[in-house]
Amino acid sequence: MAKGENGERQADDRAPLSAAEIGALAHLYRGEVYRSVMWRTRLDITTNWAVVTLGVALSISFSSPEASPLPLILVGILIIFFLMLEARRYRFYNVFRARARWLEKHFYAPMLHDGDLHLEENWQKVLAHDYAAPDYHIGMLQSVGRRIKRNYLWVLLIQSLAYAGKIAVHPAPIETFDQALARAEIGPLPGAAVIACGVLYVISWSCIALWSSRYDRYGLGINAETAGIPILRRPGE
């Protein structure tokens, strides 16, 4: 087998995968799909927790006209906690999802299309590097943005609209903006400050979601640049 000047095997000298190696890759793919499904289930659990706690806060605040809207604000702390927990779980999930998708794109798709695995593209080395030096494929902020965009932005919007609706109709429909400011007061905090914080609260999470969408345009997951390996591409890719 030919080797380069540094004694390492050249990329185009990789022998074709044997039947045993192909079988091992098939089992590896099954394992990655299983792990991604398990972590996906964990993501759904934290989302359910956020929805349930918001539902409890809505029930308490709208139980009577005299009920305080404060639970709708306090539940925001729990929602943010669940969001951070889910974002951390998503970083684990994304590792296994990216590996499975990498195998689908570079192993199964070429094998089904023309029977040529195109090992000269070094996709197998990128996967090997990911196993040899495992790491998260996205940062925490990108993970938070993804979870906001997919689920939590709607939860946060419902929470904010419910709070606005509560102070607008209970204990009686407001007639002036000054009444809304008075009802929004929380202890020593003036109503204007509370409303300003609420608007900033929604805008900040929305901006993170928009930034994450822009980041996703470049594609996330296993990539050759992270592994430091050049990937050859066929024309048209």
GROMACS elastic network, one bead per residue, 0.5 to 0.9 nm:
[ bonds ]
;  ai    aj funct       b0    kb
    1     9     6  0.73509   500
    1    10     6  0.89439   500
    1    13     6  0.67590   500
    1    14     6  0.84751   500
    1    15     6  0.87740   500
    2     8     6  0.86945   500
    2     9     6  0.62991   500
    2    10     6  0.69434   500
    2    13     6  0.65547   500
    3     6     6  0.77435   500
    3     7     6  0.54600   500
    3     8     6  0.53530   500
    3    10     6  0.56740   500
    3    13     6  0.80335   500
    4     7     6  0.52779   500
    4     8     6  0.54856   500
    4     9     6  0.60201   500
    4    10     6  0.58903   500
    5     8     6  0.73940   500
    6     9     6  0.87113   500
    7    10     6  0.89715   500
    9    12     6  0.84361   500
    9    13     6  0.65240   500
    9    14     6  0.75020   500
   10    13     6  0.53004   500
   10    14     6  0.72476   500
   11    14     6  0.59641   500
   11   119     6  0.78900   500
   11   120     6  0.59322   500
   11   121     6  0.79341   500
   11   122     6  0.65556   500
   11   125     6  0.89484   500
   12    15     6  0.84412   500
   12   119     6  0.74425   500
   12   120     6  0.50297   500
   12   121     6  0.83905   500
   12   122     6  0.85007   500
   13   120     6  0.81423   500
   14    17     6  0.85594   500
   14   119     6  0.70626   500
   14   120     6  0.75922   500
   15    18     6  0.84584   500
   15   119     6  0.85640   500
   16   117     6  0.83771   500
   16   119     6  0.76608   500
   17    20     6  0.80018   500
   17    21     6  0.57933   500
   17    22     6  0.62924   500
   17   117     6  0.85949   500
   17   119     6  0.88381   500
   18    21     6  0.51324   500
   18    22     6  0.62173   500
   18    23     6  0.85893   500
   19    22     6  0.51184   500
   19    23     6  0.61582   500
   19    24     6  0.86157   500
   20    23     6  0.50751   500
   20    24     6  0.61841   500
   20    25     6  0.86969   500
   21    25     6  0.62042   500
   21    26     6  0.86149   500
   22    25     6  0.50675   500
   22    26     6  0.62548   500
   22    27     6  0.88008   500
   23    26     6  0.50342   500
   23    27     6  0.64225   500
   23    28     6  0.85994   500
   24    27     6  0.51805   500
   24    28     6  0.60969   500
   24    29     6  0.86436   500
   25    29     6  0.60801   500
   25    30     6  0.86115   500
   25   103     6  0.83867   500
   25   107     6  0.87113   500
   26    29     6  0.51460   500
   26    30     6  0.64029   500
   26    31     6  0.87693   500
   27    30     6  0.50672   500
   27    31     6  0.62654   500
   27    32     6  0.87430   500
   28    31     6  0.50985   500
   28    32     6  0.62907   500
   28    33     6  0.86883   500
   28   100     6  0.87229   500
   29    32     6  0.51385   500
   29    33     6  0.61656   500
   29    34     6  0.85628   500
   29    99     6  0.80402   500
   29   100     6  0.58555   500
   29   103     6  0.68890   500
   29   104     6  0.83877   500
   30    33     6  0.51822   500
   30    34     6  0.61630   500
   30    35     6  0.87004   500
   30   100     6  0.82786   500
   31    34     6  0.50998   500
   31    35     6  0.62340   500
   31    36     6  0.86208   500
   31   100     6  0.88221   500
   32    35     6  0.51409   500
   32    36     6  0.60980   500
   32    37     6  0.85601   500
   32    96     6  0.54333   500
   32    97     6  0.71343   500
   32    99     6  0.68172   500
   32   100     6  0.56794   500
   33    36     6  0.51178   500
   33    37     6  0.61538   500
   33    38     6  0.86773   500
   33    96     6  0.71182   500
   33    97     6  0.70013   500
   33    99     6  0.86879   500
   33   100     6  0.60481   500
   34    37     6  0.51502   500
   34    38     6  0.62871   500
   34    39     6  0.87902   500
   34    96     6  0.88054   500
   35    38     6  0.50928   500
   35    39     6  0.62809   500
   35    40     6  0.84784   500
   35    93     6  0.77567   500
   35    96     6  0.64238   500
   35    97     6  0.83165   500
   36    39     6  0.52168   500
   36    40     6  0.59707   500
   36    41     6  0.86444   500
   36    92     6  0.84875   500
   36    93     6  0.54682   500
   36    94     6  0.76314   500
   36    95     6  0.81421   500
   36    96     6  0.51882   500
   36    97     6  0.54147   500
   36   100     6  0.82930   500
   37    41     6  0.62857   500
   37    42     6  0.88178   500
   37    93     6  0.82262   500
   37    96     6  0.89903   500
   37    97     6  0.85552   500
   38    41     6  0.52169   500
   38    42     6  0.66347   500
   38    93     6  0.83506   500
   39    43     6  0.64352   500
   39    44     6  0.88741   500
   39    89     6  0.70417   500
   39    90     6  0.75566   500
   39    92     6  0.72940   500
   39    93     6  0.52117   500
   39    94     6  0.88901   500
   39    96     6  0.87223   500
   40    43     6  0.50940   500
   40    44     6  0.65323   500
   40    45     6  0.88892   500
   40    89     6  0.86273   500
   40    90     6  0.78652   500
   40    93     6  0.64849   500
   41    44     6  0.51563   500
   41    45     6  0.64290   500
   42    45     6  0.50866   500
   42    46     6  0.67006   500
   42    47     6  0.88537   500
   42    86     6  0.80054   500
   42    89     6  0.73369   500
   42    90     6  0.88322   500
   43    46     6  0.55567   500
   43    47     6  0.64417   500
   43    48     6  0.87663   500
   43    85     6  0.89344   500
   43    86     6  0.57666   500
   43    87     6  0.84285   500
   43    89     6  0.66631   500
   43    90     6  0.68446   500
   43    93     6  0.85542   500
   44    47     6  0.51045   500
   44    48     6  0.61372   500
   44    49     6  0.86922   500
   44    86     6  0.86763   500
   45    48     6  0.51149   500
   45    49     6  0.63302   500
   45    50     6  0.88648   500
   45    86     6  0.88135   500
   46    50     6  0.63651   500
   46    51     6  0.87431   500
   46    82     6  0.59290   500
   46    83     6  0.77337   500
   46    85     6  0.75019   500
   46    86     6  0.60624   500
   47    50     6  0.51715   500
   47    51     6  0.63219   500
   47    52     6  0.86568   500
   47    82     6  0.73431   500
   47    83     6  0.79382   500
   47    86     6  0.76042   500
   47   151     6  0.74897   500
   47   152     6  0.78606   500
   48    51     6  0.50898   500
   48    52     6  0.60474   500
   48    53     6  0.85773   500
   49    52     6  0.51608   500
   49    53     6  0.61452   500
   49    54     6  0.85346   500
   49    79     6  0.84362   500
   49    82     6  0.74169   500
   50    53     6  0.53390   500
   50    54     6  0.61882   500
   50    55     6  0.85877   500
   50    75     6  0.87942   500
   50    78     6  0.72773   500
   50    79     6  0.53793   500
   50    80     6  0.87291   500
   50    81     6  0.89857   500
   50    82     6  0.63168   500
   50    83     6  0.81085   500
   50   152     6  0.84640   500
   50   155     6  0.77864   500
   51    54     6  0.51764   500
   51    55     6  0.61328   500
   51    56     6  0.87473   500
   51    79     6  0.84291   500
   51   155     6  0.70147   500
   52    56     6  0.62781   500
   52    57     6  0.87298   500
   53    56     6  0.50596   500
   53    57     6  0.62980   500
   53    58     6  0.86515   500
   53    75     6  0.68262   500
   53    78     6  0.77155   500
   53    79     6  0.78794   500
   54    57     6  0.50753   500
   54    58     6  0.61726   500
   54    59     6  0.86284   500
   54    72     6  0.74535   500
   54    75     6  0.63846   500
   54    76     6  0.82549   500
   54    78     6  0.88952   500
   54    79     6  0.78799   500
   54   155     6  0.78876   500
   54   158     6  0.87476   500
   54   159     6  0.70721   500
   55    58     6  0.50563   500
   55    59     6  0.61964   500
   55    60     6  0.87161   500
   56    59     6  0.50886   500
   56    60     6  0.62793   500
   56    61     6  0.86762   500
   56    71     6  0.88184   500
   56    75     6  0.89400   500
   57    60     6  0.51884   500
   57    61     6  0.60971   500
   57    62     6  0.84561   500
   57    69     6  0.86638   500
   57    70     6  0.88206   500
   57    71     6  0.53399   500
   57    72     6  0.54962   500
   57    73     6  0.87702   500
   57    74     6  0.85104   500
   57    75     6  0.65990   500
   57   159     6  0.89908   500
   58    61     6  0.52679   500
   58    62     6  0.59193   500
   58    63     6  0.80859   500
   58    69     6  0.87372   500
   58    71     6  0.78409   500
   58    72     6  0.67210   500
   58   159     6  0.82643   500
   58   162     6  0.74033   500
   58   163     6  0.88363   500
   59    62     6  0.54417   500
   59    63     6  0.56435   500
   60    63     6  0.52218   500
   60    64     6  0.81244   500
   60    67     6  0.71272   500
   60    68     6  0.81776   500
   60    69     6  0.84495   500
   60    71     6  0.72385   500
   60    72     6  0.87439   500
   61    64     6  0.72039   500
   61    65     6  0.83320   500
   61    66     6  0.86245   500
   61    67     6  0.53103   500
   61    68     6  0.56960   500
   61    69     6  0.52168   500
   61    70     6  0.75586   500
   61    71     6  0.64780   500
   61    72     6  0.70307   500
   61   163     6  0.87303   500
   61   166     6  0.75355   500
   62    65     6  0.67741   500
   62    66     6  0.86654   500
   62    67     6  0.66119   500
   62    68     6  0.84089   500
   62    69     6  0.80696   500
   62   166     6  0.72231   500
   62   170     6  0.85749   500
   63    66     6  0.84285   500
   63    67     6  0.65511   500
   64    67     6  0.53075   500
   64    68     6  0.88799   500
   64   170     6  0.83244   500
   64   171     6  0.83107   500
   65    68     6  0.83875   500
   65   166     6  0.85466   500
   65   169     6  0.81156   500
   65   172     6  0.76055   500
   66   170     6  0.69184   500
   66   171     6  0.57069   500
   67    70     6  0.88193   500
   67   170     6  0.83255   500
   67   171     6  0.83699   500
   68    71     6  0.71411   500
   68    72     6  0.87919   500
   68   166     6  0.86783   500
   69    72     6  0.56582   500
   69    73     6  0.72437   500
   69   162     6  0.89340   500
   69   163     6  0.63886   500
   69   166     6  0.64328   500
   69   167     6  0.71982   500
   69   184     6  0.84563   500
   70    73     6  0.52382   500
   70    74     6  0.63065   500
   70    75     6  0.86571   500
   70   163     6  0.85330   500
   70   186     6  0.78815   500
   71    75     6  0.59167   500
   71    76     6  0.86697   500
   72    75     6  0.54169   500
   72    76     6  0.69082   500
   72   159     6  0.64897   500
   72   160     6  0.80200   500
   72   162     6  0.75986   500
   72   163     6  0.61312   500
   73    76     6  0.54171   500
   73    77     6  0.76604   500
   73   159     6  0.80549   500
   73   160     6  0.84626   500
   73   163     6  0.76465   500
   73   198     6  0.88898   500
   74    77     6  0.56693   500
   74    78     6  0.73925   500
   75    78     6  0.51821   500
   75    79     6  0.62469   500
   75    80     6  0.87035   500
   75   159     6  0.84960   500
   76    80     6  0.61294   500
   76    81     6  0.85252   500
   76   156     6  0.77847   500
   76   159     6  0.77281   500
   77    80     6  0.52470   500
   77    81     6  0.62584   500
   77    82     6  0.87443   500
   78    82     6  0.61741   500
   78    83     6  0.84851   500
   79    82     6  0.51116   500
   79    83     6  0.60654   500
   79    84     6  0.86860   500
   79   152     6  0.83053   500
   79   155     6  0.83083   500
   79   156     6  0.80507   500
   80    84     6  0.62057   500
   80    85     6  0.85618   500
   81    84     6  0.52461   500
   81    85     6  0.62226   500
   81    86     6  0.85756   500
   82    85     6  0.50009   500
   82    86     6  0.59593   500
   82    87     6  0.84262   500
   83    86     6  0.50980   500
   83    87     6  0.60171   500
   83    88     6  0.86101   500
   83   144     6  0.70251   500
   83   147     6  0.72569   500
   83   148     6  0.77526   500
   83   152     6  0.72644   500
   84    87     6  0.50621   500
   84    88     6  0.62759   500
   84    89     6  0.86955   500
   84   140     6  0.86945   500
   84   143     6  0.89897   500
   84   144     6  0.68230   500
   85    88     6  0.52506   500
   85    89     6  0.63785   500
   85    90     6  0.86520   500
   86    90     6  0.59784   500
   86    91     6  0.87087   500
   86   143     6  0.86621   500
   86   144     6  0.80488   500
   86   147     6  0.74772   500
   87    91     6  0.64487   500
   87   140     6  0.67994   500
   87   141     6  0.83409   500
   87   142     6  0.86375   500
   87   143     6  0.51237   500
   87   144     6  0.50413   500
   87   145     6  0.84122   500
   87   146     6  0.80707   500
   87   147     6  0.64368   500
   88    91     6  0.53582   500
   88    92     6  0.70329   500
   88    93     6  0.89888   500
   88   140     6  0.68896   500
   88   143     6  0.73428   500
   88   144     6  0.81752   500
   89    92     6  0.53266   500
   89    93     6  0.62926   500
   89    94     6  0.86625   500
   90    94     6  0.58811   500
   90    95     6  0.86448   500
   90   143     6  0.64846   500
   90   144     6  0.86190   500
   90   146     6  0.88843   500
   90   147     6  0.80493   500
   91    94     6  0.51739   500
   91    95     6  0.66450   500
   91   136     6  0.61856   500
   91   137     6  0.72682   500
   91   138     6  0.66260   500
   91   139     6  0.76357   500
   91   140     6  0.73756   500
   91   143     6  0.64035   500
   92    95     6  0.54299   500
   92    96     6  0.70264   500
   92    97     6  0.88816   500
   92   136     6  0.69888   500
   92   137     6  0.88213   500
   93    96     6  0.55529   500
   93    97     6  0.61142   500
   93    98     6  0.85279   500
   94    98     6  0.58116   500
   94    99     6  0.84608   500
   94   136     6  0.78747   500
   94   137     6  0.70614   500
   94   138     6  0.79577   500
   94   220     6  0.88947   500
   94   221     6  0.71420   500
   95    98     6  0.53041   500
   95    99     6  0.63548   500
   95   100     6  0.88235   500
   95   134     6  0.86024   500
   95   135     6  0.78670   500
   95   136     6  0.63255   500
   95   137     6  0.62285   500
   95   138     6  0.87344   500
   95   221     6  0.69991   500
   95   222     6  0.80258   500
   96    99     6  0.51592   500
   96   100     6  0.62660   500
   96   101     6  0.85799   500
   97   100     6  0.52316   500
   97   101     6  0.61031   500
   97   102     6  0.85186   500
   97   221     6  0.82469   500
   98   101     6  0.50433   500
   98   102     6  0.59567   500
   98   103     6  0.86244   500
   98   137     6  0.83370   500
   98   220     6  0.80321   500
   98   221     6  0.50217   500
   98   222     6  0.60408   500
   99   102     6  0.50175   500
   99   103     6  0.63294   500
   99   104     6  0.86642   500
   99   127     6  0.72691   500
   99   130     6  0.84265   500
   99   221     6  0.77686   500
   99   222     6  0.68509   500
  100   103     6  0.52221   500
  100   104     6  0.62481   500
  100   105     6  0.87142   500
  101   105     6  0.61131   500
  101   106     6  0.85462   500
  101   221     6  0.88548   500
  102   105     6  0.52118   500
  102   106     6  0.59855   500
  102   107     6  0.77366   500
  102   123     6  0.82748   500
  102   127     6  0.78131   500
  102   221     6  0.84536   500
  102   222     6  0.71240   500
  103   106     6  0.53439   500
  103   108     6  0.64902   500
  103   109     6  0.84443   500
  103   123     6  0.89206   500
  103   124     6  0.88509   500
  103   127     6  0.84458   500
  104   107     6  0.56663   500
  104   109     6  0.59486   500
  104   110     6  0.87964   500
  105   108     6  0.64105   500
  105   109     6  0.53879   500
  105   110     6  0.74313   500
  106   109     6  0.61786   500
  106   110     6  0.61881   500
  106   111     6  0.83920   500
  106   117     6  0.70286   500
  106   118     6  0.80202   500
  106   119     6  0.89589   500
  106   123     6  0.67201   500
  106   124     6  0.83189   500
  107   110     6  0.58523   500
  107   111     6  0.61327   500
  107   112     6  0.86978   500
  107   116     6  0.89979   500
  107   117     6  0.60080   500
  107   118     6  0.86526   500
  107   123     6  0.87444   500
  107   124     6  0.87361   500
  108   111     6  0.50996   500
  108   112     6  0.60583   500
  108   113     6  0.84504   500
  108   117     6  0.82345   500
  109   112     6  0.52629   500
  109   113     6  0.59848   500
  109   114     6  0.86714   500
  109   115     6  0.89800   500
  109   117     6  0.85938   500
  110   114     6  0.59540   500
  110   115     6  0.61385   500
  110   116     6  0.59018   500
  110   117     6  0.54582   500
  110   118     6  0.75269   500
  111   114     6  0.58934   500
  111   116     6  0.56789   500
  111   117     6  0.57479   500
  112   115     6  0.59538   500
  112   116     6  0.85839   500
  113   116     6  0.79448   500
  114   117     6  0.83357   500
  116   119     6  0.82308   500
  117   120     6  0.85724   500
  118   121     6  0.58603   500
  118   122     6  0.79903   500
  118   123     6  0.83500   500
  119   122     6  0.54947   500
  119   123     6  0.67101   500
  119   124     6  0.68824   500
  119   125     6  0.89952   500
  120   123     6  0.80577   500
  120   231     6  0.83130   500
  120   232     6  0.72101   500
  121   124     6  0.81705   500
  121   230     6  0.79203   500
  121   231     6  0.50634   500
  121   233     6  0.66520   500
  121   234     6  0.87519   500
  122   125     6  0.52522   500
  122   126     6  0.66827   500
  122   127     6  0.89657   500
  122   224     6  0.86167   500
  122   229     6  0.74006   500
  122   230     6  0.74269   500
  122   231     6  0.58624   500
  122   232     6  0.74748   500
  123   126     6  0.51772   500
  123   127     6  0.64752   500
  123   128     6  0.86775   500
  123   223     6  0.88589   500
  123   224     6  0.77839   500
  123   229     6  0.88450   500
  123   231     6  0.69585   500
  124   127     6  0.51225   500
  124   128     6  0.60794   500
  124   129     6  0.85958   500
  125   129     6  0.60134   500
  125   130     6  0.85279   500
  125   224     6  0.87191   500
  125   227     6  0.81994   500
  125   229     6  0.75709   500
  126   129     6  0.51354   500
  126   130     6  0.63472   500
  126   131     6  0.88779   500
  126   222     6  0.72987   500
  126   223     6  0.68876   500
  126   224     6  0.58367   500
  126   225     6  0.89933   500
  126   226     6  0.83873   500
  126   227     6  0.58171   500
  126   228     6  0.83794   500
  126   229     6  0.69005   500
  126   231     6  0.88474   500
  127   130     6  0.50721   500
  127   131     6  0.64790   500
  127   132     6  0.86749   500
  127   222     6  0.74257   500
  127   223     6  0.87789   500
  127   227     6  0.87125   500
  128   131     6  0.51916   500
  128   132     6  0.60666   500
  128   133     6  0.85408   500
  129   133     6  0.58527   500
  129   134     6  0.76706   500
  129   227     6  0.61082   500
  130   133     6  0.53867   500
  130   134     6  0.50311   500
  130   135     6  0.73101   500
  130   222     6  0.73692   500
  130   226     6  0.89860   500
  130   227     6  0.74766   500
  131   134     6  0.53493   500
  131   135     6  0.88473   500
  136   139     6  0.71614   500
  136   221     6  0.87240   500
  137   220     6  0.69137   500
  137   221     6  0.52815   500
  137   222     6  0.67312   500
  137   223     6  0.89339   500
  137   226     6  0.89956   500
  138   141     6  0.82948   500
  138   142     6  0.62719   500
  138   143     6  0.66776   500
  138   220     6  0.70058   500
  138   221     6  0.73204   500
  139   142     6  0.53551   500
  139   143     6  0.62638   500
  139   144     6  0.87422   500
  140   143     6  0.50164   500
  140   144     6  0.61688   500
  140   145     6  0.86237   500
  141   144     6  0.50283   500
  141   145     6  0.61710   500
  141   146     6  0.86599   500
  141   208     6  0.77835   500
  141   212     6  0.79949   500
  142   145     6  0.50351   500
  142   146     6  0.62473   500
  142   147     6  0.87702   500
  142   208     6  0.80854   500
  142   209     6  0.84176   500
  142   211     6  0.81702   500
  142   212     6  0.54353   500
  142   213     6  0.88466   500
  142   215     6  0.76346   500
  142   216     6  0.85595   500
  143   146     6  0.51623   500
  143   147     6  0.63664   500
  143   148     6  0.86638   500
  143   212     6  0.80037   500
  144   147     6  0.52746   500
  144   148     6  0.61672   500
  144   149     6  0.85754   500
  144   208     6  0.77268   500
  144   209     6  0.78365   500
  144   212     6  0.82836   500
  145   148     6  0.51180   500
  145   149     6  0.60617   500
  145   150     6  0.85820   500
  145   205     6  0.77755   500
  145   206     6  0.84614   500
  145   207     6  0.85624   500
  145   208     6  0.52141   500
  145   210     6  0.75475   500
  145   211     6  0.72971   500
  145   212     6  0.50100   500
  145   213     6  0.77305   500
  146   149     6  0.50910   500
  146   150     6  0.61020   500
  146   151     6  0.84680   500
  146   208     6  0.86873   500
  146   209     6  0.64089   500
  146   212     6  0.62026   500
  146   213     6  0.75273   500
  146   216     6  0.88380   500
  147   150     6  0.51649   500
  147   151     6  0.58006   500
  147   152     6  0.62129   500
  147   153     6  0.82291   500
  147   209     6  0.81251   500
  148   151     6  0.54762   500
  148   154     6  0.80479   500
  148   155     6  0.88203   500
  148   156     6  0.87977   500
  148   205     6  0.71422   500
  148   206     6  0.77666   500
  148   208     6  0.79525   500
  148   209     6  0.58496   500
  149   152     6  0.66604   500
  149   153     6  0.58831   500
  149   154     6  0.83544   500
  149   206     6  0.79804   500
  149   208     6  0.86468   500
  149   209     6  0.51677   500
  149   210     6  0.77993   500
  149   212     6  0.81519   500
  149   213     6  0.79960   500
  150   153     6  0.73439   500
  150   154     6  0.84029   500
  150   209     6  0.88679   500
  151   154     6  0.60193   500
  151   155     6  0.68813   500
  152   156     6  0.60190   500
  152   157     6  0.83947   500
  153   156     6  0.51173   500
  153   157     6  0.60458   500
  153   158     6  0.85667   500
  153   202     6  0.82399   500
  153   205     6  0.72805   500
  153   206     6  0.70120   500
  153   209     6  0.80905   500
  154   157     6  0.50213   500
  154   158     6  0.60827   500
  154   159     6  0.85035   500
  155   158     6  0.52176   500
  155   159     6  0.61996   500
  155   160     6  0.87027   500
  156   159     6  0.50436   500
  156   160     6  0.61730   500
  156   161     6  0.85767   500
  156   201     6  0.88167   500
  156   202     6  0.70086   500
  156   205     6  0.86049   500
  157   160     6  0.50960   500
  157   161     6  0.60097   500
  157   162     6  0.83550   500
  157   202     6  0.71677   500
  158   161     6  0.51443   500
  158   162     6  0.58817   500
  158   163     6  0.84951   500
  159   162     6  0.51769   500
  159   163     6  0.62744   500
  159   164     6  0.87276   500
  160   163     6  0.51674   500
  160   164     6  0.62390   500
  160   165     6  0.85667   500
  160   198     6  0.72201   500
  160   199     6  0.85540   500
  160   202     6  0.77584   500
  161   164     6  0.50049   500
  161   165     6  0.59754   500
  161   166     6  0.84567   500
  162   166     6  0.60143   500
  162   167     6  0.87788   500
  163   166     6  0.50486   500
  163   167     6  0.64520   500
  163   168     6  0.85160   500
  164   167     6  0.55291   500
  164   168     6  0.61084   500
  164   169     6  0.88592   500
  164   180     6  0.89023   500
  164   184     6  0.89162   500
  165   169     6  0.61966   500
  165   170     6  0.82356   500
  166   169     6  0.56468   500
  166   170     6  0.57027   500
  166   171     6  0.84732   500
  167   170     6  0.57075   500
  167   171     6  0.79306   500
  167   172     6  0.87714   500
  167   173     6  0.82854   500
  167   174     6  0.78698   500
  167   179     6  0.88965   500
  167   180     6  0.63691   500
  167   181     6  0.89633   500
  167   183     6  0.60008   500
  167   184     6  0.67708   500
  168   171     6  0.85188   500
  168   172     6  0.76720   500
  168   173     6  0.56480   500
  168   174     6  0.54502   500
  168   175     6  0.88552   500
  168   179     6  0.87777   500
  168   180     6  0.66170   500
  168   183     6  0.85705   500
  169   172     6  0.51562   500
  169   174     6  0.63790   500
  170   173     6  0.61965   500
  170   174     6  0.80885   500
  171   174     6  0.88150   500
  174   177     6  0.75761   500
  174   178     6  0.88836   500
  174   179     6  0.61032   500
  174   180     6  0.65493   500
  175   178     6  0.85583   500
  175   179     6  0.70016   500
  175   180     6  0.84756   500
  176   179     6  0.54276   500
  176   180     6  0.69520   500
  177   180     6  0.50899   500
  177   181     6  0.64146   500
  177   182     6  0.87166   500
  178   181     6  0.50560   500
  178   182     6  0.61921   500
  178   183     6  0.86930   500
  179   182     6  0.50318   500
  179   183     6  0.62155   500
  179   184     6  0.86016   500
  180   183     6  0.51834   500
  180   184     6  0.61625   500
  180   185     6  0.88967   500
  180   191     6  0.76729   500
  181   184     6  0.51288   500
  181   185     6  0.65851   500
  181   190     6  0.74786   500
  181   192     6  0.58967   500
  181   194     6  0.86379   500
  181   195     6  0.79200   500
  182   185     6  0.55459   500
  182   190     6  0.76569   500
  182   191     6  0.57841   500
  182   192     6  0.86367   500
  183   186     6  0.83470   500
  183   191     6  0.69498   500
  184   189     6  0.88645   500
  184   190     6  0.74297   500
  184   192     6  0.76053   500
  184   193     6  0.88828   500
  184   194     6  0.64960   500
  184   195     6  0.70648   500
  185   188     6  0.74471   500
  185   189     6  0.57964   500
  185   192     6  0.78137   500
  185   193     6  0.83201   500
  185   194     6  0.68038   500
  185   195     6  0.89337   500
  186   189     6  0.52017   500
  186   190     6  0.68005   500
  186   191     6  0.71276   500
  186   194     6  0.74944   500
  187   190     6  0.78465   500
  189   192     6  0.83499   500
  189   193     6  0.65804   500
  189   194     6  0.68092   500
  190   193     6  0.54864   500
  190   194     6  0.65329   500
  190   195     6  0.89026   500
  191   194     6  0.50695   500
  191   195     6  0.61712   500
  191   196     6  0.84987   500
  192   195     6  0.52376   500
  192   196     6  0.60562   500
  192   197     6  0.85669   500
  193   196     6  0.50329   500
  193   197     6  0.60986   500
  193   198     6  0.85674   500
  194   197     6  0.51584   500
  194   198     6  0.62427   500
  194   199     6  0.87915   500
  195   199     6  0.62566   500
  195   200     6  0.85976   500
  196   199     6  0.51712   500
  196   200     6  0.61585   500
  196   201     6  0.84003   500
  197   200     6  0.50388   500
  197   201     6  0.58838   500
  197   202     6  0.87500   500
  198   202     6  0.64482   500
  198   203     6  0.86763   500
  199   202     6  0.53713   500
  199   203     6  0.61693   500
  199   204     6  0.85335   500
  200   203     6  0.50698   500
  200   204     6  0.58369   500
  200   205     6  0.85575   500
  201   204     6  0.55258   500
  201   205     6  0.66045   500
  201   206     6  0.87504   500
  202   205     6  0.55058   500
  202   206     6  0.61464   500
  202   207     6  0.86823   500
  203   207     6  0.60729   500
  203   208     6  0.86784   500
  204   207     6  0.51605   500
  204   208     6  0.63996   500
  204   209     6  0.87733   500
  205   208     6  0.51317   500
  205   209     6  0.63056   500
  205   210     6  0.87406   500
  206   209     6  0.50648   500
  206   210     6  0.62329   500
  206   211     6  0.85992   500
  207   210     6  0.50334   500
  207   211     6  0.60408   500
  207   212     6  0.84620   500
  208   211     6  0.50710   500
  208   212     6  0.60845   500
  208   213     6  0.86481   500
  209   212     6  0.50689   500
  209   213     6  0.62908   500
  209   214     6  0.88407   500
  210   213     6  0.50674   500
  210   214     6  0.64601   500
  210   215     6  0.87170   500
  211   214     6  0.51865   500
  211   215     6  0.62741   500
  211   216     6  0.87236   500
  212   216     6  0.61325   500
  212   217     6  0.88600   500
  213   216     6  0.51026   500
  213   217     6  0.66665   500
  214   217     6  0.54592   500
  214   218     6  0.78054   500
  215   218     6  0.60855   500
  215   219     6  0.76103   500
  215   220     6  0.83865   500
  216   219     6  0.51616   500
  216   220     6  0.63528   500
  217   220     6  0.84115   500
  219   223     6  0.89259   500
  220   223     6  0.77404   500
  222   225     6  0.88751   500
  222   226     6  0.75136   500
  222   227     6  0.84062   500
  223   226     6  0.57028   500
  223   227     6  0.68502   500
  223   228     6  0.88873   500
  223   229     6  0.88752   500
  224   227     6  0.50922   500
  224   228     6  0.59325   500
  224   229     6  0.52200   500
  224   230     6  0.62251   500
  224   231     6  0.63086   500
  225   229     6  0.63474   500
  225   230     6  0.73173   500
  225   231     6  0.87226   500
  226   229     6  0.79024   500
  227   230     6  0.87237   500
  233   236     6  0.82594   500
  233   237     6  0.63424   500
  234   237     6  0.59670   500
